[in-house]
Amino acid sequence: MGHQERQINTIRKTPLVLQNILLEVLRNFFAGSSDQFQYSPDARHTKLIVEPAFRWNAQEVQVRPAVYIKRGAFQYARVSIDDVKSRDATEATTEYIMMANAMVTCMCISKVAGEVELLAEEVSEVLIAFKKAIREDFGFKKFEVASINEVGILEESSEHFACPILVTMQFEESWVVKLESLKLQQVLLKVHAALGDAVDQSLYGDGDYGEGPYDGGAGPSLSAEPGVKVTQQHESDNVCGPCG
């Protein structure tokens, strides 16, 4: 697998990304591999509409069949304690991981019931035939055509027939948190400063500290959590991490 393929594999799979993956797979296929349904990115010449559901256009489906991609619910499952995958004390980083399950519907639409059947057949065959390649190229744990539902009347238009094809996907969602980023350090410094002031106040009140073990009331030294380095940062410091 080349460098470009590895980059594609690690793309974060948001709901919009999942829709776009199916859009590109189907557009590429119908742009040159289908005898009956020809897609073109030029709306003036295309014989098939392939769009995300939020671009639904009732006028367009009056003259040509369509496939609209609509994402369903995302569900997340825990695979480790506190979602932690690994920790690096030297770099002060923690990697987290969750398992995500998603559903996307490919809605095949036409004014002719028989045409919907043919379109749904081609869409499902493409996704089934290339599911292994899609799974490997985009880093899915699972990618399956779960069902091809019966043809029915489209809710948005009683003149159209529709056949929904349900696609299920499973993939890892991971992220890294670097504890030494500037904002987190500032929060820790403020918390510990506030705790130190509170201890000073409880020990000495507002009066003269006098002589004692704290030599002027500096307060006890409060350590941070294990693995968290609390240091004073300046605006010119370089900062890594999502909070920088």
Sine and cosine of phi, psi and omega as CSV:
sin_phi,cos_phi,sin_psi,cos_psi,sin_omega,cos_omega
0.00,0.00,0.79,-0.61,-0.06,-1.00
-0.98,0.20,0.04,-1.00,-0.04,-1.00
-0.89,0.46,-0.68,0.73,-0.01,-1.00
-0.90,0.44,-0.65,0.76,0.01,-1.00
-0.90,0.43,-0.62,0.78,0.02,-1.00
-0.91,0.42,-0.60,0.80,0.03,-1.00
-0.90,0.43,-0.69,0.73,0.04,-1.00
-0.88,0.48,-0.66,0.75,-0.04,-1.00
-0.86,0.51,-0.52,0.85,-0.09,-1.00
-0.99,-0.14,0.15,0.99,0.06,-1.00
-0.88,0.47,0.71,-0.70,0.05,-1.00
-0.93,0.37,0.77,-0.64,-0.15,-0.99
-1.00,-0.10,0.99,0.13,0.09,-1.00
-0.99,0.17,0.22,-0.98,0.05,-1.00
-0.82,0.58,-0.64,0.77,0.00,-1.00
-0.92,0.38,-0.62,0.78,0.01,-1.00
-0.90,0.44,-0.68,0.73,0.00,-1.00
-0.88,0.48,-0.67,0.74,0.05,-1.00
-0.88,0.47,-0.67,0.74,-0.03,-1.00
-0.92,0.39,-0.53,0.85,0.05,-1.00
-0.88,0.48,-0.75,0.67,0.00,-1.00
-0.92,0.38,-0.61,0.79,0.04,-1.00
-0.85,0.53,-0.75,0.66,-0.05,-1.00
-0.93,0.37,-0.61,0.79,0.03,-1.00
-0.88,0.48,-0.75,0.67,-0.05,-1.00
-0.95,0.31,-0.63,0.77,0.03,-1.00
-0.89,0.46,-0.69,0.73,0.01,-1.00
-0.89,0.45,-0.64,0.76,0.00,-1.00
-0.92,0.39,-0.78,0.63,-0.08,-1.00
-0.97,0.26,-0.14,0.99,0.06,-1.00
-0.98,0.21,-0.27,0.96,-0.05,-1.00
-0.39,-0.92,-0.15,0.99,-0.12,-0.99
-0.92,-0.38,0.00,1.00,-0.01,-1.00
-0.94,-0.34,0.69,-0.73,0.01,-1.00
-0.99,0.13,-0.50,0.86,-0.10,-0.99
-0.99,-0.17,-0.59,0.80,-0.08,-1.00
-0.91,-0.42,0.94,-0.33,-0.06,-1.00
-0.95,-0.31,0.85,-0.53,0.04,-1.00
-0.98,-0.20,0.61,-0.79,0.11,-0.99
-0.67,-0.74,0.65,-0.76,0.06,-1.00
-0.91,0.42,-0.27,0.96,0.07,-1.00
-1.00,0.08,0.93,-0.38,-0.07,-1.00
-0.88,0.48,-0.37,0.93,-0.01,-1.00
-0.97,0.25,-0.37,0.93,-0.10,-1.00
-0.89,-0.45,-0.24,0.97,-0.06,-1.00
-0.92,0.39,0.60,-0.80,0.05,-1.00
-0.97,-0.23,-0.01,1.00,-0.01,-1.00
-0.59,-0.81,0.72,-0.69,0.07,-1.00
-1.00,-0.03,0.78,-0.62,0.10,-0.99
-0.74,-0.67,0.97,-0.23,-0.13,-0.99
-0.59,-0.81,0.35,-0.94,0.15,-0.99
-0.94,0.35,0.42,-0.91,-0.10,-0.99
-0.89,0.46,-0.48,0.88,-0.02,-1.00
-0.96,0.30,-0.08,1.00,0.10,-1.00
-0.96,-0.27,0.43,0.90,0.02,-1.00
-0.82,0.57,0.76,-0.65,0.02,-1.00
-0.71,-0.70,0.95,-0.33,-0.07,-1.00
-0.90,0.43,-0.48,0.87,0.00,-1.00
-0.94,0.33,-0.62,0.79,-0.04,-1.00
-0.91,0.41,-0.63,0.78,-0.05,-1.00
-0.97,0.24,-0.04,1.00,0.06,-1.00
-0.96,0.29,-0.42,0.91,-0.13,-0.99
-0.89,-0.46,-0.16,0.99,-0.01,-1.00
-0.45,-0.89,0.44,-0.90,0.05,-1.00
-0.93,0.36,0.24,-0.97,-0.09,-1.00
-0.50,-0.87,0.41,-0.91,0.19,-0.98
-0.81,-0.58,0.89,-0.46,0.04,-1.00
-0.95,-0.33,0.73,-0.68,-0.05,-1.00
-0.99,-0.17,0.83,-0.55,-0.03,-1.00
-0.76,-0.65,0.81,-0.59,0.00,-1.00
-1.00,0.08,0.53,-0.85,0.06,-1.00
-0.98,-0.20,-0.46,-0.89,-0.07,-1.00
-0.97,0.25,0.53,-0.85,0.17,-0.99
-0.98,-0.18,0.70,-0.71,0.07,-1.00
-0.80,-0.60,0.69,-0.72,-0.05,-1.00
-0.91,-0.42,0.65,-0.76,-0.01,-1.00
-0.81,-0.59,0.64,-0.77,0.01,-1.00
-0.99,0.16,0.68,-0.73,-0.01,-1.00
-0.87,-0.50,-0.06,1.00,0.02,-1.00
-0.44,-0.90,0.23,-0.97,0.01,-1.00
-0.91,0.42,0.81,-0.59,-0.01,-1.00
0.84,0.54,0.35,0.94,0.02,-1.00
0.91,0.42,0.28,0.96,-0.05,-1.00
-0.99,0.14,0.78,-0.63,0.08,-1.00
-0.99,-0.14,-0.69,0.73,0.00,-1.00
-0.33,-0.95,0.34,-0.94,0.07,-1.00
-0.74,-0.67,0.56,-0.83,0.08,-1.00
-0.79,-0.61,0.98,-0.19,-0.06,-1.00
-0.91,0.41,-0.54,0.84,-0.01,-1.00
-0.90,0.44,-0.68,0.73,-0.01,-1.00
-1.00,-0.04,-0.05,1.00,-0.02,-1.00
0.84,0.55,0.67,0.74,0.00,-1.00
-0.87,-0.50,0.49,-0.87,0.09,-1.00
-0.76,-0.65,0.79,-0.61,0.05,-1.00
-0.99,-0.16,0.75,-0.66,-0.01,-1.00
-0.92,-0.40,0.39,-0.92,-0.03,-1.00
-0.49,-0.87,0.61,-0.79,0.14,-0.99
-0.67,-0.74,0.37,-0.93,0.07,-1.00
-0.98,-0.19,0.79,-0.62,-0.03,-1.00
-0.93,-0.36,0.65,-0.76,0.09,-1.00
-0.86,-0.52,0.77,-0.64,-0.06,-1.00
-0.72,-0.69,0.44,-0.90,0.07,-1.00
-0.81,-0.58,0.69,-0.72,0.05,-1.00
-0.75,-0.67,0.71,-0.70,-0.01,-1.00
-0.96,-0.29,0.77,-0.64,0.15,-0.99
-0.99,-0.17,0.96,-0.30,-0.08,-1.00
-1.00,-0.08,0.94,-0.35,0.03,-1.00
-1.00,0.02,0.76,-0.65,-0.15,-0.99
-0.71,-0.70,0.65,-0.76,0.10,-0.99
-0.32,-0.95,0.32,-0.95,0.07,-1.00
-0.99,0.14,-0.15,0.99,-0.01,-1.00
-0.90,-0.44,0.83,-0.56,-0.08,-1.00
-0.88,0.48,-0.66,0.75,-0.01,-1.00
-0.90,0.43,-0.59,0.80,0.02,-1.00
-0.92,0.40,-0.60,0.80,0.06,-1.00
-0.88,0.48,-0.67,0.74,0.02,-1.00
-0.87,0.49,-0.70,0.72,0.00,-1.00
-0.92,0.40,-0.66,0.75,0.01,-1.00
-0.91,0.42,-0.70,0.72,0.02,-1.00
-0.89,0.45,-0.58,0.81,0.03,-1.00
-0.90,0.44,-0.70,0.71,0.00,-1.00
-0.93,0.37,-0.67,0.74,0.00,-1.00
-0.88,0.48,-0.74,0.68,-0.03,-1.00
-0.91,0.41,-0.62,0.79,0.01,-1.00
-0.90,0.43,-0.64,0.77,0.02,-1.00
-0.89,0.46,-0.74,0.67,-0.06,-1.00
-0.93,0.37,-0.57,0.82,0.03,-1.00
-0.95,0.30,-0.68,0.74,-0.05,-1.00
-0.91,0.42,-0.60,0.80,-0.09,-1.00
-0.96,-0.29,0.28,0.96,-0.07,-1.00
-0.90,0.43,-0.59,0.81,0.02,-1.00
-0.91,0.41,-0.69,0.72,0.02,-1.00
-0.91,0.41,-0.65,0.76,0.03,-1.00
-0.90,0.44,-0.68,0.73,-0.01,-1.00
-0.88,0.47,-0.69,0.72,-0.04,-1.00
-0.96,0.26,-0.68,0.74,-0.07,-1.00
-0.93,0.38,-0.57,0.82,-0.08,-1.00
-0.96,-0.29,0.11,0.99,0.13,-0.99
0.95,0.30,0.55,0.83,0.07,-1.00
-0.99,0.12,0.59,-0.81,0.18,-0.98
-0.97,0.26,-0.64,0.77,0.05,-1.00
-0.67,-0.74,0.59,-0.81,0.13,-0.99
-0.52,-0.85,0.94,-0.34,-0.12,-0.99
-0.65,-0.76,0.56,-0.83,0.23,-0.97
-0.99,0.11,0.96,-0.29,-0.13,-0.99
-0.99,0.17,-0.58,0.81,-0.03,-1.00
-0.30,-0.95,0.49,-0.87,0.17,-0.99
-0.89,-0.46,0.97,-0.24,-0.14,-0.99
-0.98,0.21,0.19,-0.98,-0.04,-1.00
-0.94,0.34,0.40,-0.91,0.05,-1.00
-0.97,0.26,0.71,-0.71,0.01,-1.00
-0.60,-0.80,-0.01,-1.00,0.04,-1.00
-0.99,0.16,0.73,-0.69,0.01,-1.00
-0.93,0.36,0.76,-0.65,-0.04,-1.00
-0.88,0.48,-0.64,0.77,-0.06,-1.00
-0.95,0.31,-0.31,0.95,-0.03,-1.00
-0.41,-0.91,0.90,-0.44,-0.03,-1.00
-0.95,0.33,-0.14,0.99,0.03,-1.00
-1.00,0.07,-0.12,0.99,-0.10,-0.99
-0.89,-0.45,0.52,-0.85,0.11,-0.99
-0.98,-0.22,0.48,-0.88,-0.04,-1.00
-0.63,-0.78,0.54,-0.84,0.07,-1.00
-0.70,-0.71,0.95,-0.31,0.00,-1.00
-0.99,0.13,0.69,-0.72,0.09,-1.00
-0.90,-0.43,0.86,-0.51,-0.07,-1.00
-1.00,-0.10,0.81,-0.58,0.04,-1.00
-0.91,-0.41,0.77,-0.64,0.02,-1.00
-0.94,-0.35,0.58,-0.81,-0.03,-1.00
-0.69,-0.73,0.54,-0.84,0.11,-0.99
-0.71,-0.71,0.69,-0.72,-0.05,-1.00
-0.39,-0.92,0.31,-0.95,0.04,-1.00
-1.00,0.05,0.67,-0.74,0.12,-0.99
-0.92,-0.40,0.90,-0.44,-0.07,-1.00
-0.76,-0.65,0.42,-0.91,0.03,-1.00
-0.40,-0.92,0.33,-0.94,-0.04,-1.00
-0.85,-0.53,0.72,-0.70,0.07,-1.00
-0.91,-0.41,0.81,-0.59,0.04,-1.00
-0.97,-0.23,0.90,-0.43,-0.14,-0.99
-0.95,0.30,-0.29,0.96,-0.05,-1.00
-1.00,-0.08,0.33,0.95,0.09,-1.00
-0.94,0.35,0.39,-0.92,-0.17,-0.98
-0.86,0.50,-0.72,0.69,-0.08,-1.00
-0.90,0.43,-0.67,0.74,0.01,-1.00
-0.91,0.42,-0.63,0.78,0.03,-1.00
-0.90,0.43,-0.66,0.75,0.01,-1.00
-0.89,0.46,-0.64,0.77,0.05,-1.00
-0.88,0.47,-0.72,0.69,-0.01,-1.00
-0.88,0.47,-0.67,0.74,0.01,-1.00
-0.88,0.47,-0.68,0.73,0.00,-1.00
-0.91,0.41,-0.66,0.76,0.01,-1.00
-0.89,0.46,-0.74,0.67,-0.03,-1.00
-0.94,0.35,-0.56,0.83,0.07,-1.00
-0.90,0.43,-0.67,0.74,0.02,-1.00
-0.90,0.43,-0.64,0.76,0.04,-1.00
-0.90,0.43,-0.66,0.75,0.02,-1.00
-0.89,0.47,-0.68,0.74,0.04,-1.00
-0.89,0.46,-0.64,0.77,-0.01,-1.00
-0.91,0.42,-0.63,0.77,0.03,-1.00
-0.92,0.39,-0.68,0.73,0.04,-1.00
-0.85,0.53,-0.68,0.73,-0.04,-1.00
-0.90,0.43,-0.65,0.76,-0.03,-1.00
-0.95,0.32,-0.48,0.88,-0.03,-1.00
-0.99,0.11,-0.64,0.77,-0.17,-0.99
-0.87,-0.49,-0.25,0.97,-0.05,-1.00
0.93,0.38,-0.48,-0.88,-0.03,-1.00
-0.99,-0.14,0.04,1.00,-0.09,-1.00
-1.00,0.05,-0.21,-0.98,-0.02,-1.00
-0.94,0.34,0.74,-0.67,0.00,-1.00
-0.94,0.34,-0.51,0.86,-0.05,-1.00
0.93,0.37,-0.29,-0.96,0.02,-1.00
-0.99,-0.12,0.66,-0.75,-0.03,-1.00
-0.16,-0.99,-0.09,-1.00,-0.09,-1.00
-0.91,0.42,-0.33,0.94,-0.04,-1.00
-0.99,-0.11,-0.07,1.00,0.16,-0.99
0.77,0.63,0.92,0.39,0.05,-1.00
0.98,-0.19,0.11,0.99,0.13,-0.99
0.98,0.20,0.56,0.83,0.03,-1.00
-0.92,0.39,-0.33,0.94,0.00,-1.00
1.00,0.08,0.35,-0.94,0.01,-1.00
-0.93,0.37,0.45,-0.89,0.04,-1.00
-0.99,0.11,0.87,-0.50,-0.04,-1.00
-0.97,-0.22,0.86,-0.52,-0.03,-1.00
-0.99,0.14,0.43,-0.90,0.04,-1.00
-0.99,0.15,0.01,-1.00,0.06,-1.00
-0.90,0.44,0.39,-0.92,0.04,-1.00
-0.85,0.52,0.73,-0.68,0.05,-1.00
1.00,0.06,-0.08,1.00,0.00,-1.00
-0.95,-0.30,0.90,-0.44,-0.03,-1.00
-1.00,-0.03,0.86,-0.52,-0.02,-1.00
-0.97,-0.23,0.95,-0.30,0.01,-1.00
-0.72,-0.70,0.41,-0.91,0.02,-1.00
-0.97,0.25,0.79,-0.62,0.01,-1.00
-0.96,-0.28,0.53,-0.85,0.10,-1.00
-0.94,-0.35,0.34,-0.94,-0.07,-1.00
-0.87,0.49,-0.41,0.91,-0.05,-1.00
-1.00,0.09,-0.14,0.99,-0.03,-1.00
-0.91,0.41,0.54,-0.84,0.13,-0.99
-0.99,0.15,0.64,-0.77,-0.09,-1.00
-0.77,-0.63,0.71,-0.70,0.08,-1.00
-0.91,-0.40,0.39,-0.92,0.09,-1.00
0.91,-0.42,0.26,-0.97,-0.10,-0.99
-0.94,0.33,-0.25,0.97,-0.07,-1.00
-0.99,-0.17,-0.05,1.00,-0.07,-1.00
-0.93,0.37,0.00,0.00,0.00,0.00
